[in-house]
């Protein structure tokens, strides 16, 4: 599967690139700065022993079947509008958790008019199939190929076929388990878990994930 990660030079993008490439996918890192994307791709390919390429966001969006969106929430709208035509008909996996850092408080979830970052994404790229996933998985843990992951990934979407494909993609990453989170509107609750995990991580100095019991 040809996968592009827009905003892929940040921690989450790099981590996903490592795990997805290890699972046998063709992975491209996208960035506003193509040189930066190429440098990070070379770095990951060399340090982890995988093959990853780098392009600017527009070229990366054009050259993929599945698109991961890993930019900060504040950059989502501008990026999606800039590559909208190249996303038509494709599956968009939105990894964004809208939050801000408040002094003496920590990470805090942002209110999103559309309900969630994933729903805002759907409203912009109306010809794409939007799926919400991976918000609660530690970027640092993903990027460490020697670390055994042991957590769940909640997957939300209004498109059953796209959801199934993404859940299979989660399964391809060793020791991750996909959980069907229902429709895209439920992404709001999944996204808001992320700042909670960030705060827990700061308190306990860990990389906390989530696991759903009883399934």
C-alpha positions in Angstrom: 0.0 0.0 0.0 1.3 3.5 -0.9 1.1 5.7 2.2 1.9 9.3 2.5 2.2 11.1 5.9 1.5 14.8 5.6 3.3 16.8 8.2 5.4 13.6 8.5 8.6 15.1 9.8 7.2 15.7 13.3 7.4 13.0 16.1 4.1 11.4 15.3 4.8 11.3 11.5 8.2 9.8 12.0 6.9 7.2 14.4 4.1 6.1 12.1 6.6 6.0 9.2 8.8 3.6 11.1 6.0 1.2 12.0 4.2 1.3 8.7 7.4 0.8 6.7 8.4 -2.1 9.0 4.9 -3.6 8.2 5.9 -3.7 4.5 4.1 -0.5 3.2 5.6 2.0 0.8 5.9 5.2 2.9 6.4 8.8 1.9 7.0 11.6 4.3 5.4 14.9 3.3 6.4 18.4 4.5 6.1 22.0 3.6 9.9 21.9 3.1 10.8 19.1 0.7 14.5 19.3 1.8 13.4 18.6 5.4 11.3 15.7 4.3 14.2 14.2 2.3 16.6 14.6 5.2 14.3 13.0 7.8 13.5 10.1 5.3 17.3 9.5 4.9 17.8 9.6 8.6 15.0 7.1 9.3 16.0 4.8 6.5 19.6 4.8 7.8 18.9 4.4 11.5 16.0 1.9 11.4 16.9 0.0 8.2 13.7 0.8 6.4 13.0 2.5 3.1 11.2 5.8 3.3 11.1 8.7 0.8 10.5 12.4 1.3 8.5 14.9 -0.8 6.7 18.2 -0.3 3.1 17.8 1.0 1.5 18.4 -2.4 3.6 15.7 -4.2 3.2 13.3 -1.3 -0.6 13.7 -1.4 -0.7 13.1 -5.1 1.5 10.0 -4.9 -0.5 7.8 -2.4 -3.5 5.7 -1.9 -3.8 6.4 1.8 -3.0 9.7 3.5 -2.1 10.2 7.2 -2.6 13.7 8.5 -0.2 14.4 11.4 0.2 18.2 11.4 -0.8 20.3 14.5 -4.5 21.1 14.6 -3.8 24.8 13.9 -2.3 23.9 10.5 -5.0 21.4 9.4 -7.4 23.7 7.5 -4.7 25.4 5.5 -3.0 22.2 4.6 -6.2 20.4 3.5 -7.3 23.3 1.3 -3.9 23.4 -0.4 -4.0 19.7 -1.4 -7.7 19.1 -1.5 -7.9 18.2 -5.2 -5.2 15.5 -4.8 -7.2 13.9 -1.9 -10.4 13.2 -3.8 -11.4 9.5 -3.5 -8.6 8.7 -1.1 -8.7 7.5 2.5 -7.6 10.2 4.9 -6.4 8.9 8.4 -6.7 11.9 10.8 -4.3 11.5 13.7 -4.8 15.1 15.0 -5.7 15.8 18.6 -6.5 19.5 19.0 -4.9 20.8 22.2 -2.8 23.6 23.7 -0.4 23.8 26.5 -1.3 26.1 29.4 1.2 27.3 32.0 0.7 25.6 35.4 -2.1 23.5 33.9 -0.5 21.3 31.2 -2.2 20.0 28.0 -5.7 21.1 27.5 -8.2 20.0 24.8 -9.3 22.7 22.3 -13.0 23.1 21.4 -13.6 22.5 17.7 -16.6 24.0 16.0 -17.2 20.9 13.8 -17.0 18.7 16.9 -13.6 17.1 16.3 -10.5 17.6 14.1 -11.6 14.5 12.1 -15.1 16.0 11.4 -13.6 19.3 10.4 -11.3 17.4 8.0 -14.4 15.6 6.5 -16.1 18.9 6.0 -13.2 20.3 4.0 -12.3 17.2 1.9 -15.8 16.2 1.1 -14.8 13.8 -1.7 -12.4 11.8 0.6 -13.1 9.0 3.1 -12.0 10.2 6.5 -11.0 7.9 9.3 -9.9 8.9 12.8 -7.2 6.8 14.4 -3.8 6.6 16.3 -4.3 9.8 18.4 -3.5 8.0 21.7 -0.3 6.1 20.6 2.9 7.6 21.9 5.1 9.1 19.0 8.2 8.1 20.9 7.1 4.5 21.3 6.2 4.3 17.6 9.6 5.6 16.6 11.5 3.0 18.7 11.5 -0.1 16.5 12.9 -2.2 19.4 9.9 -1.4 21.7 7.1 -3.9 21.8 3.8 -2.0 21.6 0.9 -3.3 23.7 -2.1 -1.1 23.4 -5.4 -0.4 21.5 -6.1 2.0 18.6 -9.7 3.3 18.4 -10.8 3.7 14.8 -13.8 5.9 14.0 -15.4 6.5 10.6 -18.7 6.9 8.8 -17.4 4.8 5.9 -17.4 1.0 6.8 -15.0 0.0 4.0 -12.5 2.7 4.9 -12.7 1.8 8.6 -12.1 -1.9 7.8 -9.0 -1.0 5.8 -7.6 1.2 8.6 -8.3 -1.5 11.2 -6.4 -4.0 9.0 -3.6 -1.5 8.8 -3.5 -1.2 12.6 -3.3 -5.0 12.8 -0.3 -5.0 10.5 1.7 -3.2 13.2 2.8 -5.9 15.6 1.0 -5.9 19.0 -1.4 -3.1 18.2 -5.1 -4.0 18.4 -7.8 -2.0 16.5 -11.0 -1.2 18.3 -14.1 -0.1 16.3 -15.1 3.2 17.8 -18.2 3.8 15.7 -19.0 6.9 13.7 -16.7 9.8 13.1 -18.6 11.9 15.6 -17.0 9.7 18.3 -13.6 10.9 17.3 -14.1 13.9 19.6 -13.9 11.7 22.7 -10.8 9.9 21.4 -9.0 13.1 20.5 -9.7 14.5 24.0 -8.1 11.5 25.7 -4.7 12.6 24.2 -4.2 15.7 26.4 -5.1 13.6 29.4 -2.5 11.0 28.5 0.1 13.8 27.9 -0.6 15.1 31.5 -0.4 11.6 32.9 2.9 11.1 31.1 4.3 14.2 32.6 3.3 13.2 36.1 4.5 9.6 36.0 7.3 10.2 33.4 6.0 7.4 31.1 4.5 7.0 27.6 0.9 6.0 28.5 -1.4 4.4 26.0 -4.9 2.9 26.3 -6.4 -0.6 26.4 -10.1 -1.4 26.3 -11.0 -4.3 28.6 -13.7 -6.9 28.0 -13.2 -7.4 24.3 
